[in-house]
Each structure stands twice: as structure tokens, then as C-alpha cells.
Amino acid sequence: MLHNYDPVIKKMNYRFLSSLLIISLIVGVVEGLVMLLLNLYQQGGGLLTELEETVLDTFLLALMSAPLLWFVVLRPLVMQISREQETALEQSRLNAQLRNAINAHSLVSIADVDGRIIHANDKFCEVSGYTQDELLGKDHRILNSGYHDKAYIRTMWQTITQGLVWQGVFCNRRKDGNFYWVTSTIMPLLDDTGKPYQYISIRQDMTAEKETNAELIMLKRAVDACAEMIVLTNNEGYIQYANPALCQATGWTQAMLIGCKPDVLDSPNADVSAIAAMRTALAKGKSWAGRILQRRKGIASLHIAGQTTPPDSLEFWVELNITPVFNRDGSQTGYVQIQRDIQCFQYRLVTI
């Protein structure tokens, strides 16, 4: 037994019943008026046979009720149906445009309750490498890459068979054997009892994004392992990253450096003219290379009045190279700073 009716069906039923009630009311009132007129006619001396009375009653009833039925019931009903047809037509056009947009952008498939594919759009076929004939009637195991464990697949099935929407990432295998990654949303279509009878899947190909992320992870590992000291800043010059080599050499942690400007590493005794030249070059969007006196994190030597202050053992010279980093559109996004401890480098040369 159905407990919830479609709102459109409920509205149609209400309209039908209300129209039927109004028609019955109009016909009843007009029929009563016609009978009253016929009685007045006969009381005034007019004579009618039974057949004549029936014909005249029918004629007058049709003549008097037809305009009322048209203006009160039929005309508003026709206008409302016409408006709804226009709305339905517009909604149909909108749905068609929406389907076209989804099909152009997403991989769409529909599966029956057993998971067999009953529809696959062109984008799905293009990315997977299979034709529709090769996909229809098969389940999605045809795309299984073996990347995900059974628990992951089981969780997905438990979710959608309960009538819930599942969202996640899948690594699938193309027909040619290559892997591709998709973000997937699987929505169950429910029958009147609330049980799934079909599943619609909408996916976005994220293979390029996944590969880019993998390349970035590999690049970061390489920079982390680099023996050179590396700093990345944003376009305003604030540190966004400092590799372990720099942190180990200077005594600063990455957490301390992020959000600071690189001059926090400079010694108070650094050459002012060299720093000015560096800033001038960077302001023009050019690279700069030179030597800068820097200082490791720590407490400065104590100055005693009347005595010569000993050299600051925390100061060290670096060979510094700073290069602006640009986006593809030519806009500047930040700077990469690579520096080498000259004293350590010279010491290694002497040792070798």
C-alpha cells in the first residue's frame, strides 16, 4: 500500500474533484431554475406534452449551463493546463540542457539492482576505452584495477544498497590496461517501497590531478633531501617553505620560519649594499646571486666594557641565489632561494 503520493498526482486529483463538484453544482442550480420556469409556464395556462417538456428542459439546461460551465470551470482549467504544459516543456528543455552539460563534463553510468550496466554515456566510453556494446550487461568489475581492497568495495555496496548516497575515489583500469582515477558519486534510485532498483553513478576524471599531486610529492621529497639550503616565499616575500638542510644549518625550525621574511636569517653585520642590490633586482623581477653574511639562531656573544668583543661564532657566509617564480600567465607567484654555506663548502674541499 502506498503511503506517499506524488505531489503532481495529488494536485491532479484535487483539481478533478473540485471541477466535478462545481459542474454538479452548476447543473443542479440550472436544472432547478429550468424546472421553475416550466412550472410557471404551465401555471400560466401553457400546455406541454411530456416529450415537449423533456426537449425544452434539455435545451434550456444546455443553453443556460454551457456559458457558466465554460467561464467558471472549463476556461480556467484549459488555461491552467496550458500554463502547466508550457512549464513542463520549459522544464523538459532545461533537463535536456542539464543532461547535455553533465554528459559533456562527467562519466555517467546507470546500473540495475544487481550492478549490471544498463547505460553508459559517451564520456564514460571515451575515458574507459570500452564501447557501449562492451559495457552494457556487464558489471563494474570490468573496470576493476585491483587497487582497492575488498573492504573498500564492500563499504560502498553496503551504503548504496541501504538507499544512501556514496562518494569516494576509484582507481579504474582502461581497456588498454592503463589506470585512471575518478571521483565518484553513486546515488540509488528508490522504488515506492524505498528500495533501490537502479544506481546512477556520476564521475569526474581526476587522473591528471592525481599525477600532478604525485609529481609534487616526489618533488617535495627531492627538495627535502637536497643538501643545499632552500627557501620558498610567496610574492610578498614571506617564507612558505624551508627545507631540512636550511633548518639544520641555521638552527631555525620550519614552523618558526613560515610567515617570516628571509632577512630573519641575515646577520646584523650583513653588507647593506649587497642587500640593497638584491632588493633592487628582485623588484624588477630579475634573479640575484651573491654572498650574504647570515647568522645561526642563538644568543650573541656578551660584550664587556673595555674589552674587545670576540667574533660571533654563529655568523657564516652563504652563496645566495634568488629567482622569481612565475605562473603560466606570466604573473609572479613568489621566489625560490637556494644558498650554500661557503665555509662548509671550502672546508669539504680542503678535507678532500
C-alpha positions in Angstrom: 0.0 0.0 0.0 1.4 3.4 -0.9 1.6 5.9 1.9 3.1 8.8 -0.1 1.6 10.1 -3.3 3.4 12.1 -5.9 2.6 15.8 -5.3 1.6 16.1 -9.0 -0.9 13.3 -8.8 -2.4 14.7 -5.6 -2.8 18.1 -7.3 -4.5 16.5 -10.3 -6.9 14.5 -8.1 -7.8 17.7 -6.2 -8.4 19.6 -9.4 -10.6 16.8 -10.9 -12.7 16.5 -7.7 -13.2 20.3 -7.3 -14.1 20.7 -11.0 -16.6 17.8 -10.8 -18.2 19.4 -7.7 -18.5 22.8 -9.4 -20.0 21.2 -12.6 -22.5 19.2 -10.5 -23.5 22.4 -8.6 -24.0 24.4 -11.8 -26.0 21.7 -13.5 -28.1 21.3 -10.4 -28.8 25.0 -10.0 -29.6 25.5 -13.7 -31.8 22.4 -13.7 -33.8 23.7 -10.8 -34.2 27.1 -12.5 -35.4 25.5 -15.7 -38.0 23.4 -13.8 -39.2 26.5 -12.1 -39.7 28.3 -15.4 -41.5 25.4 -16.9 -43.9 25.2 -13.9 -44.6 28.9 -14.2 -45.3 28.5 -17.9 -47.8 25.7 -17.3 -49.4 27.5 -14.4 -49.9 30.5 -16.7 -52.0 28.2 -19.0 -49.4 26.9 -21.3 -49.8 23.2 -22.3 -46.8 20.9 -23.0 -46.7 17.3 -23.8 -44.2 15.1 -21.9 -41.9 14.9 -24.9 -42.1 18.7 -25.4 -41.3 19.3 -21.8 -38.3 16.9 -21.9 -36.9 18.5 -25.1 -37.4 22.0 -23.8 -35.9 21.1 -20.4 -32.8 19.7 -22.1 -32.5 22.7 -24.5 -32.8 25.3 -21.7 -30.4 23.3 -19.5 -27.7 23.2 -22.2 -28.3 26.8 -23.2 -28.1 28.2 -19.7 -25.4 25.9 -18.2 -22.9 25.9 -21.1 -21.7 29.5 -20.7 -21.5 29.1 -16.9 -19.5 25.8 -17.3 -17.1 27.4 -19.8 -16.3 30.6 -17.8 -16.4 29.1 -14.3 -14.9 25.6 -14.9 -13.6 24.8 -18.4 -11.8 28.0 -19.3 -9.8 28.3 -16.1 -9.0 24.6 -16.4 -7.8 25.0 -20.0 -5.7 28.0 -19.1 -4.1 26.2 -16.2 -3.4 23.1 -18.3 -1.8 25.3 -20.9 0.4 27.0 -18.4 1.5 23.7 -17.0 2.2 22.4 -20.4 4.4 25.4 -21.1 6.1 24.9 -17.7 6.6 21.2 -18.4 8.0 22.0 -21.9 10.4 24.5 -20.4 11.4 22.0 -17.7 12.0 19.4 -20.4 14.3 21.8 -22.3 16.1 22.6 -19.1 16.5 18.9 -18.2 17.9 18.2 -21.7 20.4 21.0 -21.4 21.4 19.8 -17.9 21.8 16.2 -19.3 24.0 17.6 -22.1 26.1 19.5 -19.7 26.6 16.5 -17.4 27.3 14.2 -20.3 29.9 16.6 -21.7 31.7 17.0 -18.3 31.1 13.7 -16.4 31.3 10.0 -16.8 27.7 8.8 -16.3 26.5 5.2 -16.0 23.4 3.5 -14.7 23.3 0.0 -13.3 20.4 -2.2 -12.3 19.9 -3.6 -8.8 22.4 -6.4 -9.5 25.1 -3.9 -10.6 24.9 -4.6 -14.3 25.5 -1.6 -16.5 22.3 -0.6 -18.5 23.6 2.8 -19.6 27.0 4.4 -20.2 27.4 7.9 -21.7 29.9 8.8 -24.4 32.4 10.3 -21.9 32.4 7.1 -19.9 33.2 5.1 -23.1 35.9 7.7 -24.1 37.8 7.6 -20.8 37.4 3.8 -20.2 38.2 2.8 -23.8 35.2 0.5 -24.0 32.3 0.8 -26.4 28.7 0.8 -25.1 28.2 -2.7 -26.5 31.2 -3.9 -24.5 29.8 -2.3 -21.3 26.1 -3.0 -21.4 25.1 -6.0 -19.4 28.5 -6.1 -17.6 29.1 -5.1 -14.0 31.7 -2.5 -13.0 34.2 -5.3 -12.2 35.2 -4.9 -15.9 36.9 -1.7 -14.8 38.5 -3.2 -11.6 42.1 -2.3 -11.3 42.8 -4.3 -8.1 43.9 -1.1 -6.4 41.2 -1.1 -3.7 40.8 -3.8 -1.1 37.6 -5.8 -0.6 36.6 -3.8 2.5 36.5 -0.5 0.5 34.2 -2.1 -2.2 32.1 -3.8 0.5 31.5 -0.4 2.3 30.4 1.2 -1.0 27.9 -1.6 -1.7 26.5 -1.6 1.9 26.0 2.2 1.6 24.1 2.2 -1.7 22.0 -0.9 -1.0 20.7 0.8 2.1 19.5 3.6 -0.2 22.2 6.1 0.8 24.5 8.1 -1.5 28.1 7.1 -1.6 31.0 9.4 -2.5 34.6 8.4 -2.9 37.6 7.9 -5.2 38.1 5.0 -7.5 41.2 3.8 -9.4 39.9 2.0 -12.5 41.6 0.2 -15.4 41.1 1.2 -19.0 40.6 -1.3 -21.7 44.3 -0.8 -22.7 45.4 -1.7 -19.2 46.3 1.8 -18.0 44.9 3.1 -14.7 42.7 6.2 -14.4 41.3 7.9 -11.3 37.8 9.2 -10.8 35.9 11.0 -8.0 32.6 9.1 -7.9 29.1 9.8 -6.6 26.7 6.9 -6.6 23.0 7.6 -6.0 20.4 4.9 -5.6 17.1 5.3 -7.3 14.4 4.1 -5.0 11.0 2.4 -5.7 7.7 3.1 -3.9 8.9 0.9 -1.0 12.1 2.8 -0.5 14.3 0.0 -2.0 16.9 0.7 -4.7 16.0 -0.5 -8.2 18.8 1.2 -10.1 22.1 3.1 -9.3 23.2 6.1 -11.2 27.0 7.0 -11.0 28.5 10.3 -11.9 32.3 10.5 -12.0 34.9 13.1 -12.7 38.2 12.1 -14.3 41.0 13.2 -11.9 43.9 11.3 -13.4 45.8 14.4 -14.4 45.3 15.9 -10.9 46.4 12.7 -9.3 49.5 12.5 -11.5 50.3 16.2 -10.7 50.0 15.5 -7.0 52.3 12.5 -7.3 54.9 14.6 -9.1 54.6 17.3 -6.4 55.1 14.8 -3.7 58.2 13.4 -5.5 59.5 17.0 -6.0 59.0 17.8 -2.3 60.8 14.6 -1.3 63.7 15.6 -3.5 63.8 19.2 -2.1 63.6 17.8 1.4 66.6 15.5 0.7 68.6 18.2 -1.0 71.9 19.2 0.7 71.5 22.8 -0.5 69.6 25.2 1.7 66.3 26.0 0.0 63.6 28.6 0.9 60.3 29.3 -0.9 58.5 32.6 -0.4 55.2 34.0 -1.7 55.1 37.1 -3.8 55.1 39.3 -0.7 58.4 37.7 0.4 57.0 35.7 3.3 58.5 32.2 3.8 56.2 29.4 2.8 58.7 26.5 3.0 62.2 25.9 4.3 63.9 22.5 3.7 65.5 20.4 6.4 69.1 21.3 5.3 68.4 25.0 6.0 66.8 24.3 9.3 69.7 22.1 10.4 72.3 24.7 9.3 70.6 27.7 10.9 69.0 26.3 14.0 65.6 27.6 13.0 62.6 25.2 12.7 60.3 25.4 9.7 57.4 26.3 12.0 59.4 29.3 13.2 60.3 30.4 9.7 57.0 30.1 8.0 55.3 33.6 7.8 58.7 35.4 8.4 60.7 37.1 5.8 64.1 35.6 4.8 66.0 38.6 6.3 65.4 37.0 9.7 68.4 34.8 8.7 70.7 37.8 7.9 73.4 38.8 10.3 73.2 42.4 11.7 76.6 42.8 10.2 75.5 41.9 6.7 76.6 44.1 3.8 73.9 46.7 3.4 74.9 47.5 -0.2 74.6 43.8 -1.2 71.2 43.6 0.4 70.1 46.8 -1.4 71.3 45.4 -4.8 69.4 42.2 -4.1 66.2 44.0 -3.4 66.6 46.2 -6.4 67.0 43.2 -8.7 64.0 41.4 -7.2 61.8 44.5 -7.5 62.5 44.4 -11.3 61.5 40.7 -11.5 65.1 39.6 -12.0 67.3 37.0 -10.4 70.1 37.9 -8.0 73.2 36.0 -6.9 75.8 37.0 -4.4 77.3 36.5 -1.0 75.5 37.4 2.2 76.6 37.2 5.8 74.0 35.2 7.8 73.7 34.2 11.4 72.5 31.0 13.0 69.9 31.2 15.7 71.4 31.7 19.1 72.5 34.2 21.8 75.1 36.8 20.7 78.4 37.0 22.4 78.4 39.1 25.6 80.0 42.5 25.2 82.1 43.6 28.2 83.0 47.2 28.5 86.7 47.9 27.9 87.2 44.5 26.2 87.2 43.6 22.5 84.1 41.6 21.6 85.1 38.2 20.2 84.0 37.3 16.7 80.4 36.0 16.5 80.8 32.2 16.1 77.2 32.0 14.8 77.8 34.1 11.7 78.6 32.3 8.4 78.8 33.3 4.8 76.5 31.9 2.1 76.5 32.0 -1.6 72.9 33.0 -2.3 70.8 32.7 -5.5 67.3 34.1 -5.6 65.0 33.6 -8.6 61.4 34.9 -9.1 58.8 32.2 -9.8 56.1 32.9 -12.4 52.7 31.4 -13.3 51.8 30.3 -16.8 50.1 33.6 -17.4 53.3 35.4 -16.6 52.2 36.7 -13.2 54.8 36.4 -10.4 53.8 34.0 -7.7 56.9 34.0 -5.4 60.6 33.4 -5.1 62.9 30.4 -4.7 66.1 31.0 -2.7 69.0 28.5 -2.8 72.0 29.1 -0.6 75.2 27.3 0.2 77.4 27.6 3.3 80.7 28.8 1.8 82.7 28.0 4.8 81.4 24.4 5.0 81.9 24.0 1.2 85.5 25.3 1.5 86.1 23.0 4.5 85.0 20.0 2.5 87.2 20.9 -0.4 90.2 21.2 1.9 89.4 17.9 3.6 89.1 16.2 0.2 
